[in-house]
Amino acid sequence: MALGSSMASAADQELLVWCWDDNFNVPAAKLAGEKFMAAHPDVKVTVQSIAQDNIVQKLNAALGANNVRGLPDVVLIEDYRVKNFMVGYPDFLRDITDSIDVSNFIDSKVYASSYNGRHYGVPFDSGTSALFLRKDIIEKAGLSVTDFQDITFNQYLDLGKTVKEKTGVALLPFDPNDLIEMRLMLQSNGEWFTAADDVNKVTVKDNVALKQAFNFYQRVTSEGLGYTITGWNQLLSSFQQGKVASLVYACWIMPSIKQATDQSGNWVVIPMPKVEGPNATHFSNSGGSQWYVNNYSNQADLATQFLKETFASDHDLINELVDRIGLISTMKDANTLPNYQEGDPFFGGQKVGKDFVEWNTQIPSVNYGIHTKEVESVVGEAMQSVLQGTPVDEALEQAQEMAQMQLGM
């Protein structure tokens, strides 16, 4: 297939892609590049591995200085961060609304990469959440997997008390500096730190899910249900060494769980607990990213074509990535891909990948806005004060005031 005449001449047809993670995003981009180059021999695709924080820093530095010549043609950006670029540098990301059909991607991802009725990103990976459960440990406590299905977070902690009393094993790992359960609770209830219709409006004080998250962590600590950890390595050891009976986490934790080969057959994956309220669901997301075209690039047309033919539509590519990197795709019809039909022996033959891509479609859409990192930092400090005895309502009200002050609202 020949590329359109509006694109660069053959001698100049070279694309540079920036992304992070040498075990996940980088090999995915390289495989997409290989497929695109095979279809277009006159094109060269180069993938550069750069840490995510460094990508953000490089983009902000270049865009802030209006010096865009060194930027890539295609860049991967995390969903939590992309609105900052859409709002702060409105000409940077290419509007692909009329170029690429993204209707086959789950609504929450399309919503995350849309702005003012226009669309900019090609969805890639998912951070779909779940309850990862040590079946053998809960059975020693006289419980079953069924007991943990379709429950609230309070009921989850009640069951955790039984597990702790009968087995001595903590219910879940608890890192007071990384409150992933809080983010999962928020999105599962269709809420965030800022309002959906006004990202400059802080929604901390009257946030239903956030208050329940604070109460959740308060119970975890006061009732001794958590195995306290600090950082990634201690998180891994908590479940790899059998010190916890479960964890509420994103799907990308699976490879780390499976490293404990002696636990094969003892794990099961089910929908996470939910908060209490009329909008509550068992489905949420943590992280995930999308591919974007640099609108300043001389190769913007070619870069758009690259994404259109690969990540936006190539089911064979996505299916291969399921096997190669354990991708949980954000395509609505991903559950039909052959590699999702295989049961995973580690999880007792459960078709875990197929479950995740089906749960994907039920994740509520939220507007992450432009202040996620800043407000979350303030909320994290408020959580610390709650754990030290400050009443929840008082801590949330103080966090609301602090966030508004820091953001100049």
Secondary structure, DSSP 8 states (H G I E B T S, - for coil): ----TTS--GGG-EEEEEE--TTTHHHHHHHHHHHHHHH-TT-EEEEEE--HHHHHHHHHHHHHTT--TTS-SEEEEEHHHHHHHHHHSTTTB---TTTS--TTB-HHHHHHTEETTEE--EE-B--BEEEEEEHHHHHHTT--GGGGSS-BHHHHHHHHHHHHHHH--BSEEE-TT--HHHHHHHHHTT--SB-SS-TTSB--TT-HHHHHHHHHHHHHHHTT-EEE--SHHHHHHHHHTT-BSEEEEEGGGHHHHTT-GGGTTSEEEE---B-SSTT--S--B---EEEEEBTTSTTHHHHHHHHHHTTTT-HHHHHHHHHHH---B-BTTGGGSGGGSS-BGGGTTB-HHHHHHHHHTT-------S-HHHHHHHHHHHHHHHHTT--HHHHHHHHHHHHHHHTT-
